Amino acid sequence: MAAFTAKDVMALREKSGAGMLDCKKALTDADGDMEKAADLLRERGIAKAIKKESRVAAEGCVAAYVEGGTGVLLEINCESDFVSRGEKFHAILDQVGKVIIDCKPADVDALLACPLGEGTVKDVIQNATFTIGEKVSIRRFTVYEAEGEIETYIHMGGKSGVMVEATGCSGDYKETLHDIALQIAASRPSYLAPEDVPADVLAKEKAIQIAQMKEDPKMANKPEAVLEKIVSGKMGKFYSDNCLLEQAFVKDDSQKVKQVIGKKFAVKRFVRYEMGEGIEKKVTNLEDEIAQQVASAKK
């Protein structure tokens, strides 16, 4: 029989974060060898983590990190809001954020291959999936190596986040720059200025507006050229909804954002993440789930 004590099981549990029964079984299979048991747990933990990869991780957190002239906006997902608010999850966010600043990987695949601790970022994420008990995944990140100033804003503990770079900063600009980050978080602009809107996006918007006017009996019989001229005059509303500099300032809607900024700085670029946007959440009926578990137990 394997030679180990209850204290050995507790020590392995503290070291690995695994459950008591898993630790006991690993020590039994490793004939009491603590290091071998830890390796077994890691191997089994990775296997369990892989099984969880098919789950939907639609919760999580957006976080921002700035060090020197480098800024990072990062989203990591998990399966429940409860886990996303936990210390272990936020420790992973901090670790990964620092790796991005130090290594500046090109994409998520490159980030997963970056060294972290005794292994790689991928190892840390897989082990987190095992120890936390939920799928944990790095969804996306943006890195700014700035020529100017970087401002970040995280809303509601990570439900959304903004990173903005401003150049040519002068005078008392800091409060205004922070207000612009708040503006982006609240008003969700897609572009900086009208000239940044792609031609195909403008063409699509104009086509939609022309189609709407043709449904109006008062406008339906007007020539196409006339309709296009009317639409061109109405594009100001599209720009004020979608272009940061043309938006009404959230703190004083009598001014546009570009008027508030004035000559204090120029916004070079910005990025906004909404946690979980575009991820289809799995909706589970509790009664159906229990019925499925009971049925499986009877097989």
Buried (B, 14 or more C-beta within 10 A) or exposed (E): EEEBEEEBBEBBBEBBBBEEEBBBBBBBBBEBBBEBBBEBBBEBBBEBBEEBEEBEBBBBBBBBBBEEEBBBBBBBBBBBEEBBBEEEBBEBBEBBBBBBBEBBBEEBEEBBEBEBEEEBBBBBBBBBBBBBBBBBBBBBBBBBEBEBBBBBBBBEEBBBBBBBBBEEBEEEBBEBBBBBBBBBBBBBBEBBBBEBBEEEBBEEBBEEBBEEBBEEEEBEEBEEEEBBEBBEEEBEEBBBBBBBBBBBBBEEEEEBBBEBBEEBBBBBBBBBBBBBEEBEEEEEEEEEEEEEEEEEEEE
